[in-house]
Amino acid sequence: MWEAVAFAALGLGIAYAATHFLPERFPSRALVLATGPIAALVGGLITRTVLGAGHAAVTLPVSALVAAALLSLLVRPADDRRFLRHSVAGRA
């Protein structure tokens, strides 16, 4: 029981950090804050099912990795104009 709460809290912390440090890169704050805990909970519970009980030292980092991986799917590309290459052939 305590592991499920820890998974969800860890996912919520990762989601909050993502929206705090990169707010312009995510489509919706509510979507990110909902996805983080659910992803960590699912990742942690699947890992706990595979490894069995008593492996909290492994299941917590795996749940954090699953949450970060699923949150990374929501990230939008940066709108940074300095990386665009402009053709200079048409300029004279």
C-alpha positions as CSV (number, residue, x, y, z in Angstrom):
1,M,0.0,0.0,0.0
2,W,2.7,2.5,1.0
3,E,4.6,1.7,-2.3
4,A,1.6,2.8,-4.4
5,V,1.4,6.1,-2.5
6,A,5.2,6.5,-3.0
7,F,4.9,5.8,-6.7
8,A,2.1,8.4,-7.2
9,A,3.9,11.0,-5.1
10,L,7.2,10.4,-7.0
11,G,5.3,10.8,-10.3
12,L,3.6,13.9,-9.1
13,G,6.9,15.4,-8.1
14,I,8.4,14.7,-11.5
15,A,5.4,16.1,-13.3
16,Y,5.5,19.3,-11.1
17,A,9.2,19.7,-11.7
18,A,8.7,19.3,-15.5
19,T,5.9,22.0,-15.6
20,H,7.9,24.3,-13.3
21,F,11.1,24.2,-15.3
22,L,9.7,23.8,-18.8
23,P,6.1,25.3,-18.8
24,E,6.2,26.4,-22.4
25,R,7.2,22.9,-23.7
26,F,4.1,21.1,-22.4
27,P,0.6,21.3,-24.0
28,S,-1.4,21.4,-20.7
29,R,-0.3,21.6,-17.1
30,A,-3.3,19.5,-16.0
31,L,-2.5,16.8,-18.5
32,V,1.1,16.6,-17.3
33,L,0.1,16.6,-13.6
34,A,-2.3,13.7,-14.3
35,T,0.1,11.7,-16.5
36,G,3.1,11.8,-14.1
37,P,1.5,10.0,-11.1
38,I,-0.4,7.5,-13.3
39,A,2.7,6.6,-15.3
40,A,4.8,6.2,-12.1
41,L,2.0,4.1,-10.5
42,V,1.7,1.8,-13.5
43,G,5.5,1.5,-13.9
44,G,6.0,0.8,-10.2
45,L,3.2,-1.8,-10.0
46,I,4.4,-3.6,-13.1
47,T,7.9,-3.7,-11.7
48,R,6.6,-4.9,-8.4
49,T,4.6,-7.6,-10.1
50,V,7.7,-8.8,-12.1
51,L,10.2,-8.7,-9.2
52,G,7.9,-9.4,-6.3
53,A,7.5,-7.7,-3.0
54,G,10.5,-6.4,-1.0
55,H,12.4,-4.7,-3.9
56,A,11.5,-1.1,-3.2
57,A,15.1,0.0,-3.9
58,V,14.5,-1.1,-7.5
59,T,10.8,-0.4,-8.1
60,L,11.0,3.3,-7.0
61,P,13.7,4.3,-9.6
62,V,12.0,2.3,-12.3
63,S,8.7,4.0,-11.6
64,A,10.5,7.4,-11.8
65,L,12.0,6.4,-15.2
66,V,8.6,5.3,-16.5
67,A,7.1,8.6,-15.4
68,A,9.9,10.6,-17.0
69,A,9.7,8.6,-20.2
70,L,5.9,9.0,-20.6
71,L,6.1,12.7,-19.8
72,S,8.8,13.1,-22.4
73,L,6.2,12.0,-25.0
74,L,4.2,15.1,-24.2
75,V,7.0,17.6,-24.8
76,R,6.6,19.9,-27.7
77,P,9.6,20.8,-29.8
78,A,11.3,24.1,-28.9
79,D,10.4,27.0,-31.2
80,D,14.0,28.3,-31.4
81,R,14.8,30.2,-34.6
82,R,18.6,30.1,-34.3
83,F,18.8,26.4,-35.2
84,L,17.0,26.9,-38.5
85,R,19.2,27.0,-41.5
86,H,18.4,29.6,-44.1
87,S,19.5,29.3,-47.7
88,V,22.0,31.9,-48.8
89,A,21.9,30.8,-52.4
90,G,18.9,33.0,-53.2
91,R,20.5,36.1,-51.7
92,A,22.7,38.2,-54.0
